[in-house]
């Protein structure tokens, strides 16, 4: 198993697979040059982005993320303002500070290549890093994959490539799991399916959160686990506030999409400002209904993400608004909400996210948006059901409802930006998660389709989905909006 806490990482927008993952990979490449003692020999570095990374990389800021990673930055601490201008600075100065200490020449047109005609066979989000000495001899070459949610895996420089529209080669696997960002470990209550998880709960009379807590505290101290979860919640709350109070009117990227959260917040707060009332229930009028506030919370986070702000990848950036929105619903509209409840929510949601990550995918480039927003909806439904007093069986039911009605959801971002339809989609999924909990809590947890079956169906559906609907901006809204 790997730590559930890896499903909630603090990063930077707009995309976990196209911004966070490439930054992590580039930073890992730069660090390896230093560790291997060849950094001083390097005169230039070259990055080739393949598949989805190439097709939507400019809109997702993949090129800027790679440059920041080459400098040694990581998503959790990178200066977001620096991120927004790093390409311009490197082009202007004609140099890059590799690994933060070694100055090398830089030519954007030569050193950042968007290969829109090929993809790595192992995964659509592949990238190749090359380091050359001053005589242009190859010093090192590495292939990395951004596999969704900010997770990366290192492959081999000899990994096969295929045409952009060809099917993935049967039997293709990641070569080197030693560099996998998922840190696997033993756990006292291991599970790989939801059926196994529910059986553990039944056998030991534990909640899902109890099982996950026991596993997490076997890896690190209880104080550390609690601290990390508290920090996740802290960043989520800060992100919502920033999104609601931003003075910037338009999102970057060229589509001129207006920020709606600040105006919506002003309207809702004119009746009852739940953000300043510390869990006091808002008046149940049209303008300040709980559903409207949930919409606001999701839009605020998604707009912050689209603007390249600091967010929690939960489980991806494109779906980062769903879980914070539902958590804020719990915090502000449920009378018995507490900090302990927030921890229980995140532990439960993380368990469900782990199942999707392990048994299917959370990468939009691999299975479409069902793997991002669909997974987030399922996770949020599970977390909310748990803190509302649901049994493990009811939690599974809520999670299954959450994903079942997102099956087949495509990823077709207009202009390659995480804006249309991504931002509104987060708000819709957040309210879907809450409704899923209502239905699950009215039953006893018995249902016909299991979560495991729904996850497998999502994986199969993603495999059948045409490539143009998987984060390439070659189909769906991405094409029709431009044509109109």
Protein Blocks (a to p, Z undefined) as FASTA:
>chain_A
ZZfklmpccdddfbfklmmmmmmmmmmmmmmmmmnopmmmpmbdcdddehjlmmmmmmno
mmmmmmmmmnopafklocfklmmmmmmmmmmnopacehhlaccdddfklmpccdfkbccf
kbmbbcddddddfkopafbdcddddeeghiacdddfklccddfkbccdehiacfblmlpc
bdcdddfbdcfbfklmmmmmmmnopafklmmmmmmmmmmcfklmmmmmmmmmmmmmmmmm
mmmmpcbfbdchhjopacfklmmmmmmmmmocfklngopacdddfklgfklmmmmmmmmm
mmmmmnopacdddfbfklmmmmmmmmmmmmmmgmkbcfklmmmmmmmmmmmmmmmmmmmc
fdfklnojmlmmmmmmmmmmmmmmmmnopafklmmmmmmmmmmmmgoiacddehhiafbf
mlmmmmmmmmmmmmmmmmmmmmnoiafbdfklmmmmmmmmmmmpcfklnonopgcjllmm
mmZZ
